[in-house]
Amino acid sequence: MRSSTRVGLRAAGALALLGAAWFSPRAIPYNMDEFVHYHALGCAAAAHARELPTIRDGCGYFDLRLPGTSAPLPLRSYLYIGSFPALPFYPFWRLVSDPVAVRLLGAACFAVATLLAARLLGVAASAIVTAGLVFPVWLVTFVVDEGPVGLSAVLLLLALLAIRRALAASHTRGSAAWAAAAGLALFLGLWTKLVFAWWLPIVALFVFEEARRRGLSARALAQRRLPALLTGAALLAVPTALLLASVDRDGRRYAAALRQGGLSTEPEDVEAVALRLSAYVTDGSLAAPRNLLLPSSGLDVLPLLLSLGVLALAARRSQRRREIATWGLGAALTFAFVAASGYSRWPHHFAFPLLPLVLALALALDSLGARGRLAAGAIVAVFWASLGARLPAARTPFESSADKDRLLAFVRERGLDRATLQVHASWGTYYIAQLFGDPARMLVYARRVMDDPDRLRQMAALAREKGRPPLLVSSRRWDRLHTPAVEAAFGSPQHTWQFGPWRAVEYGTPPED
């Protein structure tokens, strides 16, 4: 195939992917976790954010002080999620200024990760694209990114490519430079999300396999590439140590957040998590279970059968059986780490072992030749078509209801975010509203505020101080939303807007205590 044709096909594929991401909210409503990673950006863009109290998840709530400093810095967007994802998200947020920006970034990350993976493996484009579509959860997890998975995968693949260049470099200086790039990419992965560490065994496995391929024993690797190894290790270890040693506003070290993904030693707990995660392989309809519940079908086992068949054929034909087995081993190791964490249950957790599995599938598909890849692609297309046919009958989990998206769009369009103090009783609306709207927006997240008279009085005093009427956003039914405690603090409702079960209730200036 001519180079210009390949470029045209890749451009068309990228545009189709971005188009699908652009229209995806019509079929797959947003989930709150798609926006958590960018909270620090929303805080930086809201002019009055730092004037508000740092109650739960508020701006500044997750700030950290580096060792030896006194100034808190926005190094985190959430307890165990760093603020680095805000950097690649910024141009999308700036250009689009709509929640769909998160989907566009996810699609872009999928395209970049696919190109990097093809370069890493040296396979035909059709092989890596088909492998990436065998399990729908892989592509959907990038676009509906609750991880953040897309950026993490890109950083890992960049690190592996840099490691390869470091081992192949003929000069010590060049080798050290590429090793430094690899170490920096791995640090950025850990800063993005601490569970990036689940992939570190794959990195070590890749180093030794690459060294073996180049005829370097472990001893020769240490002798010939010692400066590079030390440079890469320093670029990974030093900033990671500084980050983990940083403390929050209560004096807790960031390293304490590692307990959120801590390993379990109870076999029954590990088994339970493993069973939950394995469903993403055995049930192809589980593409975005937190956003969309698709009807089941007898075809849902097709991705598993196809992957097993492709790997079995490659085991007989491929000259790259060792590489396929190595990536398969990497998938198994990562799965073991993920399963050992009691918090693992969603697609953005399963994506960690799925990445090396996709790489193994790409190598296997490449060994089948053009006809074999075409046949596999046809099966993949049939399965994706079956998912599309099921969309009209799909249900939406309550927390991801499209009604909340319509309500928040209405608040922005009416300029209510400019004139009120938004009090969000739902995590799902808070993070979206913090990122999008008028630069003068002021909002707080106060979970179960309707049941907390002290917090209600605090919100009322804040509204009086800022000269803004409260706008209470919640999905509770009316008798649990406008409670006597709410009326005592905020007064009587002036306006109520309802979209499905979601309401925005505007009050007047709160009465004095």
Secondary structure per residue as TSV (DSSP state, phi and psi in degrees):
chain	resnum	aa	ss	phi	psi
A	1	M	-	360.0	134.7
A	2	R	-	-65.9	151.6
A	3	S	H	-60.3	-41.5
A	4	S	H	-63.8	-35.7
A	5	T	H	-66.3	-42.5
A	6	R	H	-61.8	-43.3
A	7	V	H	-62.6	-41.6
A	8	G	H	-63.0	-42.0
A	9	L	H	-65.3	-41.0
A	10	R	H	-65.8	-41.2
A	11	A	H	-64.0	-41.9
A	12	A	H	-64.3	-41.0
A	13	G	H	-63.5	-41.3
A	14	A	H	-64.8	-41.9
A	15	L	H	-65.4	-40.3
A	16	A	H	-63.1	-39.8
A	17	L	H	-65.2	-44.8
A	18	L	H	-64.6	-37.8
A	19	G	H	-63.2	-42.3
A	20	A	H	-63.0	-39.8
A	21	A	H	-64.8	-39.4
A	22	W	H	-61.5	-40.9
A	23	F	H	-91.7	-5.4
A	24	S	H	-58.5	-35.2
A	25	P	H	-60.6	-21.1
A	26	R	H	-67.5	-28.9
A	27	A	H	-104.4	-34.5
A	28	I	S	-123.4	100.6
A	29	P	-	-65.6	162.5
A	30	Y	-	-72.1	148.7
A	31	N	-	-109.6	148.0
A	32	M	G	-56.9	-35.3
A	33	D	G	-71.7	-9.1
A	34	E	G	-70.3	-15.9
A	35	F	T	-113.8	-9.3
A	36	V	G	-61.2	-37.2
A	37	H	G	-63.0	-20.2
A	38	Y	G	-109.8	16.3
A	39	H	H	-58.2	-40.0
A	40	A	H	-60.7	-34.5
A	41	L	H	-67.9	-43.4
A	42	G	H	-60.0	-39.4
A	43	C	H	-66.9	-40.8
A	44	A	H	-67.3	-29.1
A	45	A	H	-87.6	-18.2
A	46	A	S	-87.9	116.7
A	47	A	T	-59.4	-33.0
A	48	H	T	-104.8	12.7
A	49	A	G	-59.5	-41.5
A	50	R	G	-77.4	-4.7
A	51	E	G	-84.6	-9.2
A	52	L	S	-96.0	155.7
A	53	P	-	-66.5	147.1
A	54	T	-	-88.5	57.8
A	55	I	-	-74.2	-179.8
A	56	R	T	-46.0	126.6
A	57	D	T	65.5	10.6
A	58	G	-	-73.1	168.6
A	59	C	T	-62.2	129.7
A	60	G	T	92.4	-12.6
A	61	Y	T	-63.0	-33.2
A	62	F	T	-106.4	13.5
A	63	D	-	-61.8	153.8
A	64	L	B	-129.2	148.8
A	65	R	B	-106.5	123.3
A	66	L	-	-66.9	154.4
A	67	P	T	-55.7	133.8
A	68	G	T	81.3	5.6
A	69	T	-	-120.7	166.2
A	70	S	-	-118.7	-13.3
A	71	A	S	-88.4	122.7
A	72	P	-	-69.9	139.8
A	73	L	B	-121.6	148.2
A	74	P	-	-78.1	67.2
A	75	L	-	-85.4	-13.6
A	76	R	E	-126.9	151.3
A	77	S	E	-104.4	-19.8
A	78	Y	E	-155.6	178.0
A	79	L	T	-51.2	-48.6
A	80	Y	T	-121.5	19.0
A	81	I	E	-119.4	124.6
A	82	G	E	-75.8	171.9
A	83	S	S	-91.8	-0.8
A	84	F	T	-57.6	-36.7
A	85	P	T	-56.4	-22.3
A	86	A	H	-63.9	-27.0
A	87	L	H	-66.6	-55.1
A	88	P	H	-68.4	-23.6
A	89	F	H	-74.9	-25.7
A	90	Y	H	-52.3	-50.2
A	91	P	H	-62.4	-35.2
A	92	F	H	-67.5	-45.1
A	93	W	H	-62.0	-40.3
A	94	R	H	-70.0	-41.5
A	95	L	H	-76.7	-37.5
A	96	V	H	-97.6	-39.7
A	97	S	-	51.4	44.1
A	98	D	S	-151.5	150.1
A	99	P	T	-53.5	-23.7
A	100	V	T	-63.7	-13.6
A	101	A	H	-56.5	-33.6
A	102	V	H	-67.3	-34.2
A	103	R	H	-71.4	-37.8
A	104	L	H	-65.3	-41.6
A	105	L	H	-62.6	-41.9
A	106	G	H	-60.7	-41.8
A	107	A	H	-65.3	-40.7
A	108	A	H	-63.1	-41.4
A	109	C	H	-63.1	-37.9
A	110	F	H	-63.6	-43.2
A	111	A	H	-63.5	-44.6
A	112	V	H	-65.5	-44.6
A	113	A	H	-62.2	-37.3
A	114	T	H	-64.7	-44.1
A	115	L	H	-64.4	-42.7
A	116	L	H	-64.7	-40.7
A	117	A	H	-65.2	-39.6
A	118	A	H	-62.9	-39.7
A	119	R	H	-68.5	-40.4
A	120	L	H	-63.2	-42.6
A	121	L	H	-87.7	-22.7
A	122	G	T	67.9	44.7
A	123	V	-	-114.9	166.5
A	124	A	-	-64.0	147.2
A	125	A	H	-57.6	-38.4
A	126	S	H	-63.6	-30.1
A	127	A	H	-69.3	-46.5
A	128	I	H	-72.7	-35.7
A	129	V	H	-65.8	-46.5
A	130	T	H	-63.0	-42.9
A	131	A	H	-60.2	-37.6
A	132	G	H	-71.9	-13.2
A	133	L	H	-108.5	-4.5
A	134	V	H	-58.2	-50.0
A	135	F	S	-102.0	108.9
A	136	P	H	-54.9	-28.2
A	137	V	H	-60.6	-24.8
A	138	W	H	-67.9	-54.3
A	139	L	H	-64.9	-44.9
A	140	V	H	-64.3	-34.3
A	141	T	H	-65.7	-30.6
A	142	F	H	-69.5	-48.5
A	143	V	H	-72.0	-44.8
A	144	V	S	-98.7	73.8
A	145	D	-	-89.1	105.6
A	146	E	S	-105.3	11.3
A	147	G	S	-79.3	-74.7
A	148	P	-	-77.1	119.6
A	149	V	H	-87.3	-45.0
A	150	G	H	-57.3	-51.7
A	151	L	H	-63.3	-40.0
A	152	S	H	-60.6	-44.3
A	153	A	H	-64.5	-41.4
A	154	V	H	-61.8	-43.8
A	155	L	H	-65.2	-39.6
A	156	L	H	-63.4	-47.0
A	157	L	H	-64.9	-37.9
A	158	L	H	-62.2	-41.2
A	159	A	H	-63.4	-42.9
A	160	L	H	-65.3	-40.3
A	161	L	H	-64.7	-39.2
A	162	A	H	-67.1	-37.4
A	163	I	H	-61.9	-42.5
A	164	R	H	-60.9	-43.7
A	165	R	H	-65.5	-36.3
A	166	A	H	-64.3	-39.0
A	167	L	H	-75.1	-26.8
A	168	A	H	-88.9	-17.4
A	169	A	-	-61.0	140.8
A	170	S	S	-88.3	-16.6
A	171	H	S	-114.8	145.5
A	172	T	H	-59.7	-40.9
A	173	R	H	-63.4	-45.3
A	174	G	H	-65.1	-39.6
A	175	S	H	-62.5	-42.8
A	176	A	H	-66.7	-36.8
A	177	A	H	-64.6	-44.0
A	178	W	H	-68.7	-36.1
A	179	A	H	-65.2	-37.1
A	180	A	H	-63.8	-41.2
A	181	A	H	-62.3	-40.2
A	182	A	H	-64.4	-45.6
A	183	G	H	-61.5	-40.1
A	184	L	H	-65.5	-42.6
A	185	A	H	-61.4	-39.6
A	186	L	H	-68.0	-38.7
A	187	F	H	-62.2	-44.4
A	188	L	H	-61.6	-33.5
A	189	G	H	-63.8	-43.0
A	190	L	H	-68.0	-35.4
A	191	W	H	-68.6	-35.1
A	192	T	H	-60.5	-49.4
A	193	K	B	-160.3	132.8
A	194	L	G	-61.6	-29.9
A	195	V	G	-72.1	0.7
A	196	F	G	-53.8	-24.4
A	197	A	G	-59.3	-21.0
A	198	W	G	-59.0	-24.4
A	199	W	G	-90.7	-8.1
A	200	L	H	-61.7	-35.8
A	201	P	H	-60.6	-33.6
A	202	I	H	-64.0	-39.0
A	203	V	H	-61.5	-46.9
A	204	A	H	-62.1	-42.7
A	205	L	H	-61.7	-40.3
A	206	F	H	-64.9	-41.2
A	207	V	H	-58.8	-48.7
A	208	F	H	-70.1	-35.7
A	209	E	H	-68.5	-40.2
A	210	E	H	-65.3	-41.3
A	211	A	H	-63.6	-43.0
A	212	R	H	-60.8	-41.9
A	213	R	H	-62.6	-28.5
A	214	R	T	-95.8	9.2
A	215	G	T	78.0	22.3
A	216	L	-	-103.0	121.2
A	217	S	-	-76.1	171.9
A	218	A	H	-60.0	-38.6
A	219	R	H	-68.6	-43.6
A	220	A	H	-65.9	-36.4
A	221	L	H	-61.1	-44.5
A	222	A	H	-66.2	-37.1
A	223	Q	H	-75.3	-47.8
A	224	R	H	-81.7	-26.6
A	225	R	T	-119.2	23.7
A	226	L	H	-58.8	-47.3
A	227	P	H	-59.6	-40.0
A	228	A	H	-66.7	-43.7
A	229	L	H	-61.0	-43.0
A	230	L	H	-67.0	-39.3
A	231	T	H	-65.0	-47.4
A	232	G	H	-62.6	-42.8
A	233	A	H	-63.0	-38.4
A	234	A	H	-66.9	-42.1
A	235	L	H	-67.9	-21.9
A	236	L	H	-88.3	-48.1
A	237	A	H	-75.7	-42.6
A	238	V	H	-65.5	-55.5
A	239	P	H	-64.8	-31.0
A	240	T	H	-64.9	-42.6
A	241	A	H	-63.1	-40.9
A	242	L	H	-63.6	-41.6
A	243	L	H	-64.5	-47.5
A	244	L	H	-68.0	-26.6
A	245	A	H	-83.9	-9.7
A	246	S	-	-65.5	153.1
A	247	V	B	-119.9	152.1
A	248	D	-	-90.0	-172.1
A	249	R	T	-67.5	-17.6
A	250	D	T	-100.9	7.7
A	251	G	S	84.7	8.0
A	252	R	-	-85.4	137.1
A	253	R	B	-75.6	149.0
A	254	Y	G	-61.4	-28.5
A	255	A	G	-58.1	-24.5
A	256	A	G	-63.6	-25.3
A	257	A	G	-67.9	-16.3
A	258	L	G	-60.6	-22.8
A	259	R	G	-64.6	-22.0
A	260	Q	G	-63.2	-29.0
A	261	G	G	-114.8	22.1
A	262	G	-	-59.1	151.7
A	263	L	B	-81.2	141.0
A	264	S	-	-94.5	144.1
A	265	T	-	-105.7	2.7
A	266	E	-	-91.2	116.3
A	267	P	H	-56.5	-38.0
A	268	E	H	-67.1	-32.9
A	269	D	H	-68.3	-43.9
A	270	V	H	-62.8	-41.4
A	271	E	H	-63.0	-41.8
A	272	A	H	-63.0	-43.3
A	273	V	H	-67.0	-43.0
A	274	A	H	-59.4	-40.2
A	275	L	H	-65.2	-40.6
A	276	R	H	-62.8	-43.8
A	277	L	H	-72.0	-36.3
A	278	S	H	-64.2	-18.6
A	279	A	H	-62.9	-26.4
A	280	Y	H	-70.4	-16.8
A	281	V	H	-92.0	-38.0
A	282	T	H	-87.5	-16.9
A	283	D	-	-128.3	99.9
A	284	G	T	-68.3	-12.3
A	285	S	T	-78.3	-12.5
A	286	L	-	-84.0	63.3
A	287	A	S	-86.4	-37.2
A	288	A	S	-150.2	66.7
A	289	P	T	-66.0	-19.2
A	290	R	T	-83.9	-12.5
A	291	N	T	-113.5	-31.6
A	292	L	-	-152.2	131.8
A	293	L	B	-110.3	104.9
A	294	L	-	-86.2	146.8
A	295	P	-	-62.3	146.5
A	296	S	-	-76.4	161.5
A	297	S	-	-151.1	155.6
A	298	G	G	-65.0	-16.7
A	299	L	G	-80.2	-6.1
A	300	D	G	-65.7	-18.2
A	301	V	G	-87.2	-4.7
A	302	L	H	-59.5	-44.3
A	303	P	H	-58.0	-40.0
A	304	L	H	-64.9	-46.8
A	305	L	H	-63.2	-40.5
A	306	L	H	-63.8	-45.6
A	307	S	H	-63.9	-41.4
A	308	L	H	-63.9	-41.4
A	309	G	H	-64.6	-42.7
A	310	V	H	-64.5	-44.8
A	311	L	H	-65.7	-36.8
A	312	A	H	-66.2	-42.3
A	313	L	H	-64.3	-41.3
A	314	A	H	-65.6	-33.4
A	315	A	H	-62.5	-25.1
A	316	R	H	-92.5	-33.1
A	317	R	H	-105.7	-35.4
A	318	S	-	-71.3	140.7
A	319	Q	T	-85.4	-1.7
A	320	R	T	-112.2	37.4
A	321	R	H	-60.8	-37.5
A	322	R	H	-63.4	-41.9
A	323	E	H	-64.0	-43.0
A	324	I	H	-60.6	-44.4
A	325	A	H	-64.6	-36.6
A	326	T	H	-65.1	-44.7
A	327	W	H	-67.3	-34.0
A	328	G	H	-64.0	-40.2
A	329	L	H	-63.8	-40.1
A	330	G	H	-60.8	-40.3
A	331	A	H	-63.9	-41.7
A	332	A	H	-66.2	-42.5
A	333	L	H	-62.3	-45.3
A	334	T	H	-65.3	-40.7
A	335	F	H	-58.6	-39.1
A	336	A	H	-63.7	-42.5
A	337	F	H	-65.2	-44.4
A	338	V	H	-65.6	-41.2
A	339	A	H	-67.6	-25.5
A	340	A	T	-77.2	-6.7
A	341	S	B	-98.4	122.5
A	342	G	T	-66.4	-12.4
A	343	Y	T	-85.7	-9.0
A	344	S	-	-81.0	125.4
A	345	R	-	-161.2	-15.2
A	346	W	S	-108.7	168.2
A	347	P	H	-54.5	-36.0
A	348	H	H	-71.6	-11.3
A	349	H	H	-86.6	-43.7
A	350	F	H	-67.4	-21.9
A	351	A	H	-59.7	-26.3
A	352	F	H	-65.2	-51.1
A	353	P	H	-74.5	-20.4
A	354	L	H	-71.3	-31.8
A	355	L	H	-57.2	-54.8
A	356	P	H	-63.5	-29.2
A	357	L	H	-66.2	-41.6
A	358	V	H	-61.8	-39.5
A	359	L	H	-64.8	-40.3
A	360	A	H	-64.2	-40.6
A	361	L	H	-64.4	-38.9
A	362	A	H	-62.8	-43.1
A	363	L	H	-62.6	-42.0
A	364	A	H	-65.4	-43.8
A	365	L	H	-64.0	-36.5
A	366	D	H	-63.3	-30.6
A	367	S	T	-76.6	-12.0
A	368	L	T	-85.1	-9.9
A	369	G	H	83.0	173.0
A	370	A	H	-61.7	-41.5
A	371	R	H	-66.2	-42.1
A	372	G	H	-63.1	-41.6
A	373	R	H	-66.3	-36.9
A	374	L	H	-64.7	-41.6
A	375	A	H	-64.5	-43.5
A	376	A	H	-63.7	-40.8
A	377	G	H	-62.2	-36.6
A	378	A	H	-64.9	-41.5
A	379	I	H	-64.2	-41.9
A	380	V	H	-61.2	-43.6
A	381	A	H	-62.0	-40.1
A	382	V	H	-61.3	-42.7
A	383	F	H	-67.9	-41.7
A	384	W	H	-62.4	-37.1
A	385	A	H	-63.2	-36.3
A	386	S	H	-66.1	-35.9
A	387	L	H	-65.8	-41.9
A	388	G	H	-62.1	-38.0
A	389	A	H	-67.2	-23.4
A	390	R	H	-88.7	-10.3
A	391	L	G	-55.9	-43.5
A	392	P	G	-59.7	-25.2
A	393	A	G	-97.4	3.9
A	394	A	-	-72.3	151.8
A	395	R	B	-112.0	158.7
A	396	T	-	-114.5	128.1
A	397	P	-	-58.1	149.0
A	398	F	G	-57.2	-43.0
A	399	E	G	-66.0	-17.3
A	400	S	G	-111.3	19.5
A	401	S	-	-53.5	136.6
A	402	A	H	-66.9	-17.6
A	403	D	H	-61.2	-37.2
A	404	K	H	-65.5	-35.1
A	405	D	H	-67.4	-39.5
A	406	R	H	-67.3	-38.5
A	407	L	H	-63.7	-45.8
A	408	L	H	-66.2	-37.4
A	409	A	H	-62.9	-39.5
A	410	F	H	-63.0	-42.8
A	411	V	H	-60.0	-41.1
A	412	R	H	-69.3	-44.8
A	413	E	H	-65.1	-35.1
A	414	R	T	-82.5	-5.4
A	415	G	T	74.0	16.2
A	416	L	H	-65.8	-27.3
A	417	D	H	-70.6	-20.6
A	418	R	H	-83.1	-28.3
A	419	A	H	-109.6	-7.5
A	420	T	S	-121.8	168.0
A	421	L	E	-98.8	107.6
A	422	Q	E	-77.3	127.1
A	423	V	E	-115.3	105.1
A	424	H	E	-95.7	121.5
A	425	A	S	-92.4	2.8
A	426	S	-	-127.2	131.8
A	427	W	H	-61.0	-36.3
A	428	G	H	-62.1	-33.9
A	429	T	H	-90.7	-29.0
A	430	Y	H	-59.7	-50.5
A	431	Y	H	-67.9	-34.2
A	432	I	H	-67.8	-46.7
A	433	A	H	-65.9	-28.2
A	434	Q	H	-70.3	-26.7
A	435	L	H	-91.7	-28.0
A	436	F	S	-128.7	138.1
A	437	G	S	137.7	-168.5
A	438	D	-	-64.7	140.6
A	439	P	T	-58.6	-22.2
A	440	A	T	-87.6	9.7
A	441	R	-	-61.2	146.2
A	442	M	E	-134.5	121.5
A	443	L	E	-149.8	152.5
A	444	V	E	-134.2	156.2
A	445	Y	E	-109.5	118.4
A	446	A	-	-130.8	90.6
A	447	R	T	-61.6	131.7
A	448	R	T	56.2	35.0
A	449	V	G	-59.5	-30.7
A	450	M	G	-64.4	-18.9
A	451	D	G	-103.5	8.9
A	452	D	-	-126.2	92.1
A	453	P	H	-57.2	-37.1
A	454	D	H	-64.9	-43.0
A	455	R	H	-68.4	-36.4
A	456	L	H	-62.2	-42.4
A	457	R	H	-64.4	-36.0
A	458	Q	H	-64.4	-42.7
A	459	M	H	-66.5	-38.8
A	460	A	H	-65.1	-42.5
A	461	A	H	-64.3	-38.3
A	462	L	H	-66.1	-41.0
A	463	A	H	-62.2	-42.4
A	464	R	H	-64.2	-41.6
A	465	E	H	-62.4	-40.0
A	466	K	H	-88.3	-7.8
A	467	G	T	67.8	34.0
A	468	R	-	-127.9	133.3
A	469	P	-	-69.4	145.5
A	470	P	E	-69.4	143.6
A	471	L	E	-121.9	105.4
A	472	L	E	-90.4	121.9
A	473	V	E	-113.8	122.0
A	474	S	E	-161.1	165.1
A	475	S	-	-112.7	10.1
A	476	R	S	-68.6	153.5
A	477	R	-	-67.7	160.3
A	478	W	H	-57.7	-41.9
A	479	D	H	-69.2	-19.2
A	480	R	H	-100.3	-8.7
A	481	L	H	-92.6	-58.8
A	482	H	S	-92.0	78.5
A	483	T	-	-84.0	166.6
A	484	P	H	-56.3	-34.8
A	485	A	H	-66.5	-37.8
A	486	V	H	-65.4	-43.8
A	487	E	H	-65.6	-36.3
A	488	A	H	-65.1	-33.7
A	489	A	H	-88.5	-42.2
A	490	F	H	-102.8	-17.8
A	491	G	-	90.1	-158.0
A	492	S	S	-87.7	147.4
A	493	P	E	-64.4	138.9
A	494	Q	E	-97.6	-40.0
A	495	H	E	-144.5	144.7
A	496	T	E	-133.2	130.1
A	497	W	E	-120.5	132.0
A	498	Q	E	-127.2	132.9
A	499	F	E	-128.7	102.7
A	500	G	T	60.8	-133.1
A	501	P	T	-81.9	-5.0
A	502	W	E	-92.1	136.4
A	503	R	E	-129.2	149.3
A	504	A	E	-121.2	117.6
A	505	V	E	-113.4	118.2
A	506	E	E	-97.5	132.3
A	507	Y	E	-109.5	168.3
A	508	G	-	-82.1	-170.2
A	509	T	S	-63.6	124.3
A	510	P	-	-58.9	141.4
A	511	P	-	-69.1	154.4
A	512	E	-	-66.4	149.4
A	513	D	-	-62.7	360.0
